[in-house]
Amino acid sequence: MERAGKEHDMFVEALRDRGVLVHSLDELLSATMALPEARRWLLDCRTSCGWRQGSPGRRWRT
């Protein structure tokens, strides 16, 4: 796993060096969770939309 992480970091760096915008899921989720309305929606949906770990189907509210 350590090698894979290092290779991933090198790949991301190479993409960014070429001007590619690389999104980090942990950064995006952190930014989302910092917004009270988005946090409420996400937590509410997590508990009431049938979205469970390993569930093949996910329902999203709009």
Sine and cosine of phi, psi and omega as CSV:
sin_phi,cos_phi,sin_psi,cos_psi,sin_omega,cos_omega
0.00,0.00,-0.62,0.79,-0.02,-1.00
-0.87,0.49,-0.68,0.73,0.01,-1.00
-0.90,0.44,-0.68,0.73,0.00,-1.00
-0.88,0.47,-0.64,0.77,0.03,-1.00
-0.89,0.45,-0.67,0.74,0.02,-1.00
-0.91,0.42,-0.67,0.74,0.02,-1.00
-0.91,0.42,-0.62,0.78,0.04,-1.00
-0.89,0.46,-0.73,0.68,0.00,-1.00
-0.87,0.50,-0.65,0.76,0.02,-1.00
-0.91,0.41,-0.64,0.77,0.02,-1.00
-0.90,0.43,-0.71,0.71,0.04,-1.00
-0.87,0.49,-0.71,0.71,0.01,-1.00
-0.88,0.48,-0.67,0.74,0.01,-1.00
-0.90,0.44,-0.66,0.75,0.04,-1.00
-0.89,0.46,-0.73,0.68,-0.01,-1.00
-0.90,0.45,-0.59,0.81,0.05,-1.00
-0.88,0.47,-0.41,0.91,0.00,-1.00
-0.99,-0.13,0.19,0.98,0.09,-1.00
1.00,0.07,0.20,0.98,0.00,-1.00
-0.99,0.12,0.72,-0.69,0.07,-1.00
-0.99,0.13,0.92,-0.40,-0.03,-1.00
-0.96,-0.28,0.83,-0.56,0.01,-1.00
-1.00,-0.06,0.63,-0.77,0.05,-1.00
-0.95,-0.31,0.86,-0.51,-0.05,-1.00
-0.85,0.53,-0.65,0.76,-0.01,-1.00
-0.91,0.41,-0.59,0.81,0.05,-1.00
-0.94,0.35,-0.66,0.75,0.02,-1.00
-0.91,0.42,-0.68,0.73,0.01,-1.00
-0.92,0.40,-0.65,0.76,0.04,-1.00
-0.88,0.48,-0.69,0.73,0.02,-1.00
-0.91,0.42,-0.64,0.77,0.03,-1.00
-0.90,0.43,-0.72,0.70,-0.04,-1.00
-0.93,0.38,-0.31,0.95,0.05,-1.00
-0.97,0.23,-0.25,0.97,0.03,-1.00
-1.00,-0.06,0.91,-0.42,-0.10,-1.00
-0.80,0.61,-0.70,0.71,-0.02,-1.00
-0.91,0.41,-0.67,0.74,0.01,-1.00
-0.92,0.39,-0.65,0.76,0.03,-1.00
-0.87,0.49,-0.73,0.68,0.02,-1.00
-0.87,0.50,-0.72,0.69,-0.01,-1.00
-0.87,0.49,-0.73,0.68,-0.05,-1.00
-0.90,0.45,-0.72,0.70,0.00,-1.00
-0.93,0.38,-0.63,0.78,0.04,-1.00
-0.90,0.44,-0.71,0.71,0.00,-1.00
-0.91,0.42,-0.63,0.78,0.00,-1.00
-0.87,0.49,-0.56,0.83,-0.06,-1.00
-1.00,-0.09,-0.30,0.95,-0.10,-1.00
-0.83,-0.56,-0.09,1.00,-0.07,-1.00
-0.99,-0.16,0.08,1.00,-0.03,-1.00
0.97,0.25,0.35,0.94,0.00,-1.00
-1.00,0.03,0.97,-0.24,-0.04,-1.00
-0.83,-0.56,0.48,-0.88,0.00,-1.00
-0.84,0.54,0.77,-0.64,0.01,-1.00
0.99,0.11,-0.05,1.00,0.00,-1.00
-0.95,0.32,0.78,-0.62,-0.02,-1.00
-0.94,0.33,-0.47,0.88,-0.02,-1.00
-0.91,-0.41,0.67,-0.74,0.03,-1.00
-0.82,-0.58,0.73,-0.68,0.03,-1.00
-0.97,-0.23,0.72,-0.69,-0.01,-1.00
-0.90,-0.44,0.70,-0.71,0.09,-1.00
-1.00,0.01,0.59,-0.81,0.05,-1.00
-0.89,-0.45,0.00,0.00,0.00,0.00
